[in-house]
Amino acid sequence: MKRKIIACVLMFAMIASFAACDNKDKETEKETTAKVTTTADEEATTKESKETSGEGETTAEATSEETTEATTEATTAAAQGELTKEKYDAMTPEELLEACGIKDPQNLTEDEYFKLLETYRFCDLDYEKMEMASSNSPTKEAIKLVKKLSIDKVMDKLLDSEYPQVRGYGLASLQGLFGVNDKSMAKALAVLETETDDYCLYSATCGLMNEMKNDPKVAEFIFKMADHESARIRTRAAIAIGNSWSRGVEGTTEKIIEMMNDPDIDVQKNALANSGKLHDEAVIEPIVAILNDDSRAKVHGDAIRGLSWMWLDYPMHESTCEAAYKATMDYYSKTPRTKDVPAWSGISNFNMISEKNMEESKWRENATYFNADEFTKVMADLIADPEANWLAKEPAMKAVLAFCPEKFDSLEEAANACGDKKVADAFAKLKEKQSES
């Protein structure tokens, strides 16, 4: 009888325990749905021009802009037990690994890797800059401590996440050393059919930027992003469209020309700077029209960069284009000059060359339009002109030194003629450096 009584007591205790757990789980589910939303108005103050030299480059924490609701896990996440945003923000990378149940950082399982990446959901999103607000998040630092698996192994889970931070990370990470995995590409395109979060759309534009030629659906997506209301997303789309990997894709030339006149100046700058990578002479005429418009002097340097891709094609020097070269020389020959026109920043695009690559590609043989005397005269006239911005003059000297060093000494008269001691001193320093080499 005593045993029966004890058994009954234990049974009732277990039932009560299960009921309590069930109630707790329901409360946890309610807590899990709590979101922190932040809104940021977009200002078109991007620094995208710095990215134009890395065609495939993208960071997994970088994403989108504009006024959009950001989702951040506020309290308890079921997938991480008792991990909360408050605890996450105070964690060291080592503590985060422990919270994710990772015992051997050098031998991660797929589940452990996903659990770690999923903690990006605790990071706030900056929709103005299209990036995670924290550049040194515990997750990012913890990833440095583990032996990472192929991102493709967890891509499905990342893209199925309810959190835009996690989906965005997956989308930005699509591009690998050998392109985008076919399975991941198919999954991403399926997700993008219904994706509305700007951060994720920006991330996808980064992750798929080299794939327009490989899949018509990618090209369709990138073209759609080129018309997005967010200037950040349009800027990234301009980089994707004006991309050597996009060369030959139907519609790229027309769209990049259209984007040269976008309402946002950063979109204009990136469209102009990258247009030459398409190596389509159809972009030259609209670029020249902009170079002839002094009211658009702020984008002239980017326009020259676009032309330079066509006639100089640094650093590989594989392409040549006489029309683009002539347009460049015409611009730097134009008078009267001012502190804004011609753009001093444009000259720096052709004061660096790779003699090794020039030799291998036979650039000097193929670029029959390049005339050392003409080039030197245009640069010398600019250097001697007292009205031209002095910031253009040292790059002009370096350009002659790079292309035709045998003509460099002839610039001394021009350097002294402009009446600016800074210019004369710059010539003297370059001459001294030349004599030492």
DARA-V906639 format. One record per residue. N is the residue number from 0. PSI is psi in degrees with one decimal (* if undefined). OMEGA is omega in whole degrees, 0 to 359 (* if undefined). D_CENTER is the distance of its C-alpha to the mean C-alpha in whole Angstrom. Layout:
BEGIN
N,PSI,OMEGA,D_CENTER
N,PSI,OMEGA,D_CENTER
END
This chain:
BEGIN
0,-41.9,181,77
1,-41.2,179,75
2,-38.9,179,72
3,-41.0,179,72
4,-45.7,180,71
5,-42.7,180,69
6,-41.5,179,67
7,-41.8,179,67
8,-44.0,180,65
9,-39.4,181,63
10,-45.6,178,62
11,-37.7,180,62
12,-41.9,179,59
13,-42.8,180,57
14,-42.8,179,57
15,-38.7,180,56
16,-45.6,180,53
17,-40.9,180,52
18,-40.9,180,52
19,-42.4,179,51
20,-41.0,181,48
21,-41.1,179,47
22,-38.4,180,47
23,-41.3,179,45
24,-40.1,180,42
25,-38.2,178,43
26,-39.1,179,42
27,-41.3,179,39
28,-37.9,178,37
29,-40.1,180,38
30,-35.4,183,36
31,-29.8,183,33
32,-5.5,181,32
33,131.4,183,32
34,151.2,170,29
35,121.5,181,27
36,135.3,178,26
37,145.1,180,24
38,134.8,180,23
39,126.6,177,21
40,135.8,184,21
41,129.5,168,18
42,138.4,183,18
43,71.0,180,15
44,50.9,182,14
45,159.2,176,11
46,36.5,186,9
47,-23.4,185,6
48,-25.6,179,9
49,-18.2,186,8
50,-4.7,188,5
51,-21.6,181,7
52,-13.9,180,9
53,99.3,189,7
54,-37.8,184,8
55,1.6,189,8
56,136.5,176,6
57,147.6,179,5
58,141.0,187,8
59,-19.6,180,11
60,-6.8,180,11
61,139.5,178,8
62,-139.9,205,9
63,-179.0,185,11
64,-179.8,170,13
65,172.0,181,17
66,105.9,182,20
67,152.0,178,21
68,131.7,178,23
69,138.1,181,21
70,125.6,177,23
71,134.0,179,24
72,125.3,187,27
73,-39.5,186,30
74,-101.3,187,32
75,134.6,177,33
76,123.9,183,32
77,-37.6,183,34
78,-18.5,182,32
79,24.9,178,32
80,-117.7,184,35
81,11.3,180,36
82,128.7,180,32
83,167.4,179,31
84,-40.4,180,29
85,-44.0,179,31
86,-41.7,181,32
87,-47.5,183,28
88,-26.4,182,27
89,-0.2,187,30
90,149.9,167,29
91,161.8,177,29
92,-39.1,180,27
93,-40.2,179,30
94,-34.6,179,32
95,-40.2,177,29
96,-41.4,179,29
97,-41.4,180,33
98,-28.6,179,32
99,1.4,179,31
100,24.5,180,34
101,109.4,183,32
102,-32.0,181,35
103,94.1,184,34
104,-19.6,181,30
105,-1.6,179,30
106,64.6,182,32
107,143.9,167,30
108,166.5,178,31
109,-39.2,179,28
110,-41.6,180,30
111,-41.3,180,29
112,-42.9,179,25
113,-42.9,179,25
114,-39.6,179,27
115,-49.0,180,25
116,-31.7,181,21
117,-20.6,180,23
118,-7.7,172,24
119,-19.0,182,20
120,-15.8,178,22
121,-7.6,181,24
122,135.8,175,20
123,149.3,178,20
124,137.1,175,17
125,100.8,183,16
126,-12.3,176,15
127,-43.1,179,15
128,-8.3,183,12
129,55.6,178,11
130,163.8,174,11
131,138.3,188,14
132,-32.2,181,17
133,121.2,179,18
134,-15.2,179,16
135,53.9,181,19
136,152.8,177,20
137,-36.0,180,23
138,-47.5,181,21
139,-40.5,180,19
140,-35.3,180,21
141,-34.7,179,24
142,-30.1,179,21
143,-17.3,185,22
144,-3.8,184,25
145,160.0,173,26
146,104.2,189,26
147,146.5,172,23
148,170.1,173,24
149,131.3,181,22
150,-26.9,181,20
151,-24.2,181,21
152,-23.7,181,24
153,7.7,186,23
154,-43.5,180,21
155,-45.2,181,24
156,-39.6,179,25
157,-45.5,184,21
158,-17.8,177,21
159,-3.9,184,24
160,148.2,176,24
161,-11.9,185,25
162,127.5,181,22
163,-29.3,177,19
164,-41.8,184,17
165,-44.8,177,19
166,-42.5,180,18
167,-40.4,178,14
168,-45.0,179,14
169,-45.5,182,16
170,-39.9,178,14
171,-22.0,183,10
172,6.1,184,12
173,-40.5,185,14
174,116.2,177,12
175,-174.7,182,15
176,-35.5,182,16
177,29.5,180,18
178,-162.5,182,16
179,130.8,176,17
180,135.8,184,20
181,-42.7,181,23
182,-42.7,179,24
183,-37.5,178,21
184,-47.6,181,19
185,-41.9,180,23
186,-44.8,181,22
187,-44.8,181,19
188,-35.6,177,20
189,-42.5,180,23
190,-39.7,184,22
191,-15.0,177,20
192,-28.8,182,23
193,1.0,182,24
194,133.4,180,21
195,-12.5,183,20
196,127.9,184,18
197,-38.0,178,15
198,-43.6,181,14
199,-37.8,179,14
200,-40.4,177,13
201,-45.2,180,10
202,-41.4,180,10
203,-37.2,178,12
204,-35.3,175,9
205,-48.9,186,7
206,-23.9,183,10
207,9.8,189,12
208,-22.4,180,9
209,11.4,189,12
210,9.6,183,15
211,-35.9,182,16
212,-24.3,187,19
213,-20.3,182,20
214,120.1,180,21
215,-29.8,180,22
216,-33.0,176,21
217,-45.1,179,17
218,-42.4,179,18
219,-42.0,179,20
220,-47.0,181,17
221,-42.5,177,14
222,-37.9,178,17
223,-41.0,179,18
224,-26.2,178,15
225,-17.8,178,15
226,10.0,182,18
227,152.2,181,17
228,-21.5,180,18
229,123.7,178,15
230,-32.4,178,14
231,-44.9,181,10
232,-39.5,178,11
233,-37.3,178,12
234,-45.2,179,9
235,-34.5,177,7
236,-36.5,178,10
237,-38.2,178,11
238,-38.9,180,8
239,-39.3,181,9
240,-45.5,177,13
241,72.3,191,13
242,134.3,181,12
243,-26.4,178,15
244,-16.8,180,15
245,-0.1,182,16
246,128.0,178,18
247,-9.3,179,22
248,129.1,182,21
249,128.9,176,23
250,-11.6,184,22
251,-43.7,182,18
252,-46.6,181,20
253,-41.1,182,22
254,-40.2,181,19
255,-34.5,176,17
256,-42.2,177,20
257,-40.5,184,21
258,-15.4,175,17
259,-20.2,181,18
260,24.0,178,21
261,149.6,178,19
262,-25.6,182,20
263,131.2,185,17
264,-30.9,179,17
265,-33.7,174,13
266,-45.2,177,13
267,-49.7,184,15
268,-43.6,181,14
269,-33.9,176,11
270,-44.8,180,13
271,-47.8,185,16
272,-31.6,184,14
273,-8.2,185,12
274,-34.8,182,16
275,-19.0,180,18
276,-16.9,177,16
277,-16.5,179,18
278,46.3,177,21
279,117.3,184,23
280,-11.4,178,25
281,-19.7,181,25
282,-14.8,187,22
283,-48.2,183,25
284,-48.7,178,27
285,-30.9,176,25
286,-43.5,179,23
287,-39.2,178,26
288,-39.1,179,27
289,-39.8,179,25
290,-25.7,179,26
291,-1.4,180,29
292,98.5,184,28
293,-20.8,179,29
294,-13.5,179,28
295,30.3,183,24
296,-28.0,182,24
297,-19.9,180,21
298,4.9,181,19
299,-39.4,179,21
300,-38.0,179,19
301,-35.6,177,16
302,-41.4,178,19
303,-36.5,177,20
304,-40.5,178,17
305,-44.7,178,17
306,-38.2,182,21
307,-33.8,177,20
308,-29.8,186,18
309,-41.2,185,22
310,-20.1,180,24
311,-41.4,174,23
312,46.7,176,20
313,139.4,10,19
314,-5.5,185,19
315,-25.6,178,21
316,44.1,181,23
317,-20.2,183,24
318,150.3,175,24
319,154.2,179,26
320,107.3,183,27
321,-40.2,182,30
322,-39.8,179,29
323,-37.7,178,26
324,-45.0,181,28
325,-40.9,179,31
326,-36.6,179,28
327,-47.1,180,27
328,-38.4,178,30
329,-40.8,181,32
330,-44.2,183,29
331,-10.0,176,30
332,-15.7,186,34
333,136.0,176,34
334,160.3,358,36
335,148.9,179,37
336,154.5,178,34
337,-178.1,179,32
338,-18.4,181,30
339,-28.3,183,27
340,124.3,3,28
341,157.5,182,28
342,122.6,182,24
343,-30.5,184,24
344,-25.2,182,21
345,-33.1,184,21
346,-32.2,181,23
347,-15.5,180,21
348,-17.0,177,19
349,31.0,170,23
350,10.7,174,24
351,127.4,177,23
352,161.7,176,24
353,102.2,181,25
354,-37.2,180,29
355,-48.9,181,28
356,-33.7,177,26
357,-40.8,180,28
358,-44.3,182,31
359,-37.4,181,30
360,-5.3,182,28
361,41.0,183,31
362,-46.2,183,29
363,-32.1,177,32
364,-38.6,183,35
365,-31.8,181,32
366,66.1,184,31
367,-16.9,180,35
368,-19.9,185,34
369,122.1,180,33
370,116.6,185,36
371,-39.0,180,36
372,-45.1,179,38
373,-47.2,182,37
374,-46.0,181,33
375,-40.7,180,35
376,-43.9,179,37
377,-44.8,180,34
378,-38.7,180,33
379,-41.2,179,36
380,-40.3,178,37
381,-42.7,181,34
382,-39.4,184,35
383,-20.2,185,38
384,114.6,181,37
385,-18.3,180,38
386,-21.1,182,36
387,148.2,180,33
388,127.7,183,30
389,-21.6,179,31
390,-18.3,179,27
391,-15.7,193,27
392,-40.9,177,30
393,-44.0,175,29
394,-34.7,178,26
395,-40.0,176,29
396,-43.6,181,31
397,-33.1,179,29
398,-43.7,178,28
399,-40.7,180,32
400,-35.2,181,32
401,-45.9,186,29
402,-44.1,185,30
403,74.6,183,34
404,-25.7,180,35
405,-17.3,180,39
406,-3.8,189,38
407,-42.7,183,37
408,-26.1,181,40
409,-11.8,181,41
410,-10.5,184,38
411,-42.4,180,41
412,-42.4,180,43
413,-40.4,181,40
414,-35.4,179,38
415,-27.7,185,42
416,-26.8,185,42
417,-14.1,176,40
418,16.7,180,42
419,116.0,183,39
420,-32.6,180,39
421,-37.4,181,36
422,-44.5,179,35
423,-40.6,179,38
424,-37.9,179,37
425,-41.2,178,34
426,-44.7,181,36
427,-39.9,180,38
428,-40.9,179,36
429,-36.9,179,34
430,-40.2,178,38
431,-42.2,178,39
432,-37.9,179,35
433,-40.6,181,36
434,-26.2,179,40
435,-25.3,184,39
436,*,*,37
END
